[in-house]
């Protein structure tokens, strides 16, 4: 029960993070930048 409640409470954080990653990926791709740099930076922030 506890784990389910925590997931239900935190799902919007995960959804926001995923949406932000998809948006950044699209913007970076459109601008033609190499995505590797900000991806490793985002991973560094997340861990």
N, CA, C and O atoms as a Maestro MAE file, in Angstrom:
{
 s_m_m2io_version
 :::
 2.0.0
}

f_m_ct {
 s_m_title
 :::
 protein
 m_atom[188] {
  # First column is atom index #
  i_m_mmod_type
  r_m_x_coord
  r_m_y_coord
  r_m_z_coord
  i_m_residue_number
  s_m_chain_name
  s_m_pdb_residue_name
  s_m_pdb_atom_name
  i_m_atomic_number
  :::
  1 25 0.826 -1.199 0.000 1 A "UNK " " N  " 7
  2 3 0.000 0.000 0.000 1 A "UNK " " CA " 6
  3 2 0.870 1.264 0.000 1 A "UNK " " C  " 6
  4 15 0.607 2.206 -0.747 1 A "UNK " " O  " 8
  5 25 1.899 1.271 0.840 2 A "UNK " " N  " 7
  6 3 2.762 2.446 0.939 2 A "UNK " " CA " 6
  7 2 3.421 2.778 -0.399 2 A "UNK " " C  " 6
  8 15 3.441 3.933 -0.825 2 A "UNK " " O  " 8
  9 25 3.961 1.742 -1.055 3 A "UNK " " N  " 7
  10 3 4.656 1.972 -2.319 3 A "UNK " " CA " 6
  11 2 3.694 2.532 -3.365 3 A "UNK " " C  " 6
  12 15 4.043 3.446 -4.112 3 A "UNK " " O  " 8
  13 25 2.483 1.979 -3.415 4 A "UNK " " N  " 7
  14 3 1.491 2.462 -4.370 4 A "UNK " " CA " 6
  15 2 1.141 3.919 -4.095 4 A "UNK " " C  " 6
  16 15 1.010 4.714 -5.026 4 A "UNK " " O  " 8
  17 25 0.989 4.273 -2.823 5 A "UNK " " N  " 7
  18 3 0.679 5.659 -2.473 5 A "UNK " " CA " 6
  19 2 1.812 6.590 -2.886 5 A "UNK " " C  " 6
  20 15 1.566 7.691 -3.380 5 A "UNK " " O  " 8
  21 25 3.048 6.152 -2.687 6 A "UNK " " N  " 7
  22 3 4.196 6.984 -3.056 6 A "UNK " " CA " 6
  23 2 4.248 7.182 -4.569 6 A "UNK " " C  " 6
  24 15 4.496 8.290 -5.044 6 A "UNK " " O  " 8
  25 25 4.016 6.111 -5.325 7 A "UNK " " N  " 7
  26 3 4.022 6.223 -6.787 7 A "UNK " " CA " 6
  27 2 2.905 7.164 -7.239 7 A "UNK " " C  " 6
  28 15 3.106 7.993 -8.126 7 A "UNK " " O  " 8
  29 25 1.736 7.033 -6.628 8 A "UNK " " N  " 7
  30 3 0.602 7.868 -7.005 8 A "UNK " " CA " 6
  31 2 0.899 9.336 -6.695 8 A "UNK " " C  " 6
  32 15 0.474 10.224 -7.434 8 A "UNK " " O  " 8
  33 25 1.625 9.594 -5.608 9 A "UNK " " N  " 7
  34 3 1.937 10.964 -5.221 9 A "UNK " " CA " 6
  35 2 3.041 11.557 -6.099 9 A "UNK " " C  " 6
  36 15 3.048 12.759 -6.366 9 A "UNK " " O  " 8
  37 25 3.967 10.715 -6.544 10 A "UNK " " N  " 7
  38 3 5.155 11.215 -7.249 10 A "UNK " " CA " 6
  39 2 5.065 11.105 -8.767 10 A "UNK " " C  " 6
  40 15 6.003 11.494 -9.462 10 A "UNK " " O  " 8
  41 25 3.946 10.577 -9.302 11 A "UNK " " N  " 7
  42 3 3.915 10.304 -10.741 11 A "UNK " " CA " 6
  43 2 4.086 11.573 -11.557 11 A "UNK " " C  " 6
  44 15 4.656 11.525 -12.647 11 A "UNK " " O  " 8
  45 25 3.604 12.721 -11.054 12 A "UNK " " N  " 7
  46 3 3.698 13.943 -11.847 12 A "UNK " " CA " 6
  47 2 5.146 14.416 -11.970 12 A "UNK " " C  " 6
  48 15 5.501 15.077 -12.947 12 A "UNK " " O  " 8
  49 25 5.988 14.082 -10.982 13 A "UNK " " N  " 7
  50 3 7.415 14.404 -11.116 13 A "UNK " " CA " 6
  51 2 8.036 13.608 -12.258 13 A "UNK " " C  " 6
  52 15 8.788 14.148 -13.069 13 A "UNK " " O  " 8
  53 25 7.710 12.307 -12.311 14 A "UNK " " N  " 7
  54 3 8.246 11.461 -13.386 14 A "UNK " " CA " 6
  55 2 7.720 11.919 -14.743 14 A "UNK " " C  " 6
  56 15 8.478 11.980 -15.711 14 A "UNK " " O  " 8
  57 25 6.435 12.242 -14.821 15 A "UNK " " N  " 7
  58 3 5.842 12.691 -16.079 15 A "UNK " " CA " 6
  59 2 6.481 13.998 -16.538 15 A "UNK " " C  " 6
  60 15 6.759 14.177 -17.724 15 A "UNK " " O  " 8
  61 25 6.713 14.917 -15.590 16 A "UNK " " N  " 7
  62 3 7.341 16.191 -15.926 16 A "UNK " " CA " 6
  63 2 8.759 15.981 -16.442 16 A "UNK " " C  " 6
  64 15 9.164 16.589 -17.433 16 A "UNK " " O  " 8
  65 25 9.512 15.115 -15.761 17 A "UNK " " N  " 7
  66 3 10.890 14.855 -16.170 17 A "UNK " " CA " 6
  67 2 10.938 14.236 -17.565 17 A "UNK " " C  " 6
  68 15 11.751 14.639 -18.397 17 A "UNK " " O  " 8
  69 25 10.066 13.256 -17.821 18 A "UNK " " N  " 7
  70 3 10.042 12.618 -19.138 18 A "UNK " " CA " 6
  71 2 9.650 13.617 -20.218 18 A "UNK " " C  " 6
  72 15 10.261 13.650 -21.287 18 A "UNK " " O  " 8
  73 25 8.635 14.431 -19.946 19 A "UNK " " N  " 7
  74 3 8.209 15.434 -20.911 19 A "UNK " " CA " 6
  75 2 9.319 16.427 -21.214 19 A "UNK " " C  " 6
  76 15 9.527 16.808 -22.366 19 A "UNK " " O  " 8
  77 25 10.034 16.845 -20.165 20 A "UNK " " N  " 7
  78 3 11.128 17.797 -20.343 20 A "UNK " " CA " 6
  79 2 12.228 17.196 -21.209 20 A "UNK " " C  " 6
  80 15 12.785 17.874 -22.072 20 A "UNK " " O  " 8
  81 25 12.538 15.923 -20.978 21 A "UNK " " N  " 7
  82 3 13.567 15.245 -21.771 21 A "UNK " " CA " 6
  83 2 13.149 15.166 -23.236 21 A "UNK " " C  " 6
  84 15 13.954 15.422 -24.132 21 A "UNK " " O  " 8
  85 25 11.866 14.805 -23.481 22 A "UNK " " N  " 7
  86 3 11.400 14.717 -24.864 22 A "UNK " " CA " 6
  87 2 11.434 16.081 -25.547 22 A "UNK " " C  " 6
  88 15 11.838 16.188 -26.704 22 A "UNK " " O  " 8
  89 25 11.009 17.124 -24.830 23 A "UNK " " N  " 7
  90 3 11.011 18.472 -25.403 23 A "UNK " " CA " 6
  91 2 12.437 18.923 -25.707 23 A "UNK " " C  " 6
  92 15 12.715 19.445 -26.787 23 A "UNK " " O  " 8
  93 25 13.337 18.718 -24.743 24 A "UNK " " N  " 7
  94 3 14.735 19.111 -24.954 24 A "UNK " " CA " 6
  95 2 15.339 18.343 -26.121 24 A "UNK " " C  " 6
  96 15 16.078 18.906 -26.928 24 A "UNK " " O  " 8
  97 25 15.022 17.052 -26.205 25 A "UNK " " N  " 7
  98 3 15.549 16.231 -27.288 25 A "UNK " " CA " 6
  99 2 15.071 16.763 -28.636 25 A "UNK " " C  " 6
  100 15 15.849 16.846 -29.586 25 A "UNK " " O  " 8
  101 25 13.784 17.125 -28.716 26 A "UNK " " N  " 7
  102 3 13.243 17.668 -29.958 26 A "UNK " " CA " 6
  103 2 13.887 18.998 -30.324 26 A "UNK " " C  " 6
  104 15 14.249 19.218 -31.480 26 A "UNK " " O  " 8
  105 25 14.031 19.892 -29.336 27 A "UNK " " N  " 7
  106 3 14.625 21.206 -29.594 27 A "UNK " " CA " 6
  107 2 16.078 21.059 -30.028 27 A "UNK " " C  " 6
  108 15 16.512 21.681 -30.998 27 A "UNK " " O  " 8
  109 25 16.828 20.230 -29.300 28 A "UNK " " N  " 7
  110 3 18.239 20.021 -29.635 28 A "UNK " " CA " 6
  111 2 18.369 19.411 -31.025 28 A "UNK " " C  " 6
  112 15 19.248 19.794 -31.797 28 A "UNK " " O  " 8
  113 25 17.487 18.453 -31.343 29 A "UNK " " N  " 7
  114 3 17.528 17.834 -32.661 29 A "UNK " " CA " 6
  115 2 17.221 18.831 -33.768 29 A "UNK " " C  " 6
  116 15 17.863 18.816 -34.818 29 A "UNK " " O  " 8
  117 25 16.234 19.703 -33.533 30 A "UNK " " N  " 7
  118 3 15.871 20.698 -34.539 30 A "UNK " " CA " 6
  119 2 16.997 21.709 -34.744 30 A "UNK " " C  " 6
  120 15 17.250 22.146 -35.867 30 A "UNK " " O  " 8
  121 25 17.658 22.070 -33.675 31 A "UNK " " N  " 7
  122 3 18.739 23.049 -33.783 31 A "UNK " " CA " 6
  123 2 20.014 22.431 -34.333 31 A "UNK " " C  " 6
  124 15 20.935 23.145 -34.731 31 A "UNK " " O  " 8
  125 25 20.068 21.091 -34.356 32 A "UNK " " N  " 7
  126 3 21.211 20.414 -34.947 32 A "UNK " " CA " 6
  127 2 22.392 20.287 -34.002 32 A "UNK " " C  " 6
  128 15 23.513 20.037 -34.444 32 A "UNK " " O  " 8
  129 25 22.155 20.457 -32.704 33 A "UNK " " N  " 7
  130 3 23.246 20.307 -31.744 33 A "UNK " " CA " 6
  131 2 23.473 18.835 -31.424 33 A "UNK " " C  " 6
  132 15 22.597 17.995 -31.631 33 A "UNK " " O  " 8
  133 25 24.646 18.546 -30.925 34 A "UNK " " N  " 7
  134 3 24.941 17.192 -30.460 34 A "UNK " " CA " 6
  135 2 24.295 17.005 -29.093 34 A "UNK " " C  " 6
  136 15 24.583 17.753 -28.158 34 A "UNK " " O  " 8
  137 25 23.425 16.009 -28.979 35 A "UNK " " N  " 7
  138 3 22.639 15.833 -27.762 35 A "UNK " " CA " 6
  139 2 23.434 15.168 -26.648 35 A "UNK " " C  " 6
  140 15 22.986 15.140 -25.502 35 A "UNK " " O  " 8
  141 25 24.611 14.632 -26.969 36 A "UNK " " N  " 7
  142 3 25.346 13.842 -25.984 36 A "UNK " " CA " 6
  143 2 25.697 14.664 -24.749 36 A "UNK " " C  " 6
  144 15 25.622 14.156 -23.631 36 A "UNK " " O  " 8
  145 25 26.077 15.914 -24.934 37 A "UNK " " N  " 7
  146 3 26.512 16.747 -23.822 37 A "UNK " " CA " 6
  147 2 25.416 16.956 -22.788 37 A "UNK " " C  " 6
  148 15 25.625 16.703 -21.602 37 A "UNK " " O  " 8
  149 25 24.233 17.424 -23.234 38 A "UNK " " N  " 7
  150 3 23.182 17.710 -22.260 38 A "UNK " " CA " 6
  151 2 22.590 16.431 -21.700 38 A "UNK " " C  " 6
  152 15 22.071 16.436 -20.584 38 A "UNK " " O  " 8
  153 25 22.655 15.325 -22.453 39 A "UNK " " N  " 7
  154 3 22.148 14.061 -21.913 39 A "UNK " " CA " 6
  155 2 23.000 13.610 -20.731 39 A "UNK " " C  " 6
  156 15 22.460 13.208 -19.701 39 A "UNK " " O  " 8
  157 25 24.316 13.672 -20.866 40 A "UNK " " N  " 7
  158 3 25.180 13.279 -19.754 40 A "UNK " " CA " 6
  159 2 25.029 14.263 -18.600 40 A "UNK " " C  " 6
  160 15 25.129 13.872 -17.437 40 A "UNK " " O  " 8
  161 25 24.788 15.537 -18.910 41 A "UNK " " N  " 7
  162 3 24.553 16.533 -17.863 41 A "UNK " " CA " 6
  163 2 23.263 16.223 -17.105 41 A "UNK " " C  " 6
  164 15 23.224 16.304 -15.877 41 A "UNK " " O  " 8
  165 25 22.198 15.864 -17.847 42 A "UNK " " N  " 7
  166 3 20.922 15.523 -17.216 42 A "UNK " " CA " 6
  167 2 21.065 14.272 -16.362 42 A "UNK " " C  " 6
  168 15 20.506 14.199 -15.267 42 A "UNK " " O  " 8
  169 25 21.809 13.290 -16.856 43 A "UNK " " N  " 7
  170 3 22.045 12.079 -16.073 43 A "UNK " " CA " 6
  171 2 22.815 12.413 -14.805 43 A "UNK " " C  " 6
  172 15 22.545 11.852 -13.744 43 A "UNK " " O  " 8
  173 25 23.772 13.324 -14.914 44 A "UNK " " N  " 7
  174 3 24.528 13.751 -13.743 44 A "UNK " " CA " 6
  175 2 23.637 14.441 -12.723 44 A "UNK " " C  " 6
  176 15 23.825 14.269 -11.518 44 A "UNK " " O  " 8
  177 25 22.665 15.223 -13.195 45 A "UNK " " N  " 7
  178 3 21.730 15.876 -12.281 45 A "UNK " " CA " 6
  179 2 20.824 14.858 -11.614 45 A "UNK " " C  " 6
  180 15 20.498 14.989 -10.434 45 A "UNK " " O  " 8
  181 25 20.412 13.833 -12.374 46 A "UNK " " N  " 7
  182 3 19.429 12.875 -11.863 46 A "UNK " " CA " 6
  183 2 20.033 11.923 -10.844 46 A "UNK " " C  " 6
  184 15 19.319 11.397 -9.991 46 A "UNK " " O  " 8
  185 25 21.340 11.695 -10.921 47 A "UNK " " N  " 7
  186 3 21.947 10.711 -10.025 47 A "UNK " " CA " 6
  187 2 22.657 11.362 -8.863 47 A "UNK " " C  " 6
  188 15 23.221 10.668 -8.017 47 A "UNK " " O  " 8
  :::
 }
 m_bond[187] {
  # First column is bond index #
  i_m_from
  i_m_to
  i_m_order
  :::
  1 1 2 1
  2 2 3 1
  3 3 4 2
  4 3 5 1
  5 5 6 1
  6 6 7 1
  7 7 8 2
  8 7 9 1
  9 9 10 1
  10 10 11 1
  11 11 12 2
  12 11 13 1
  13 13 14 1
  14 14 15 1
  15 15 16 2
  16 15 17 1
  17 17 18 1
  18 18 19 1
  19 19 20 2
  20 19 21 1
  21 21 22 1
  22 22 23 1
  23 23 24 2
  24 23 25 1
  25 25 26 1
  26 26 27 1
  27 27 28 2
  28 27 29 1
  29 29 30 1
  30 30 31 1
  31 31 32 2
  32 31 33 1
  33 33 34 1
  34 34 35 1
  35 35 36 2
  36 35 37 1
  37 37 38 1
  38 38 39 1
  39 39 40 2
  40 39 41 1
  41 41 42 1
  42 42 43 1
  43 43 44 2
  44 43 45 1
  45 45 46 1
  46 46 47 1
  47 47 48 2
  48 47 49 1
  49 49 50 1
  50 50 51 1
  51 51 52 2
  52 51 53 1
  53 53 54 1
  54 54 55 1
  55 55 56 2
  56 55 57 1
  57 57 58 1
  58 58 59 1
  59 59 60 2
  60 59 61 1
  61 61 62 1
  62 62 63 1
  63 63 64 2
  64 63 65 1
  65 65 66 1
  66 66 67 1
  67 67 68 2
  68 67 69 1
  69 69 70 1
  70 70 71 1
  71 71 72 2
  72 71 73 1
  73 73 74 1
  74 74 75 1
  75 75 76 2
  76 75 77 1
  77 77 78 1
  78 78 79 1
  79 79 80 2
  80 79 81 1
  81 81 82 1
  82 82 83 1
  83 83 84 2
  84 83 85 1
  85 85 86 1
  86 86 87 1
  87 87 88 2
  88 87 89 1
  89 89 90 1
  90 90 91 1
  91 91 92 2
  92 91 93 1
  93 93 94 1
  94 94 95 1
  95 95 96 2
  96 95 97 1
  97 97 98 1
  98 98 99 1
  99 99 100 2
  100 99 101 1
  101 101 102 1
  102 102 103 1
  103 103 104 2
  104 103 105 1
  105 105 106 1
  106 106 107 1
  107 107 108 2
  108 107 109 1
  109 109 110 1
  110 110 111 1
  111 111 112 2
  112 111 113 1
  113 113 114 1
  114 114 115 1
  115 115 116 2
  116 115 117 1
  117 117 118 1
  118 118 119 1
  119 119 120 2
  120 119 121 1
  121 121 122 1
  122 122 123 1
  123 123 124 2
  124 123 125 1
  125 125 126 1
  126 126 127 1
  127 127 128 2
  128 127 129 1
  129 129 130 1
  130 130 131 1
  131 131 132 2
  132 131 133 1
  133 133 134 1
  134 134 135 1
  135 135 136 2
  136 135 137 1
  137 137 138 1
  138 138 139 1
  139 139 140 2
  140 139 141 1
  141 141 142 1
  142 142 143 1
  143 143 144 2
  144 143 145 1
  145 145 146 1
  146 146 147 1
  147 147 148 2
  148 147 149 1
  149 149 150 1
  150 150 151 1
  151 151 152 2
  152 151 153 1
  153 153 154 1
  154 154 155 1
  155 155 156 2
  156 155 157 1
  157 157 158 1
  158 158 159 1
  159 159 160 2
  160 159 161 1
  161 161 162 1
  162 162 163 1
  163 163 164 2
  164 163 165 1
  165 165 166 1
  166 166 167 1
  167 167 168 2
  168 167 169 1
  169 169 170 1
  170 170 171 1
  171 171 172 2
  172 171 173 1
  173 173 174 1
  174 174 175 1
  175 175 176 2
  176 175 177 1
  177 177 178 1
  178 178 179 1
  179 179 180 2
  180 179 181 1
  181 181 182 1
  182 182 183 1
  183 183 184 2
  184 183 185 1
  185 185 186 1
  186 186 187 1
  187 187 188 2
  :::
 }
}
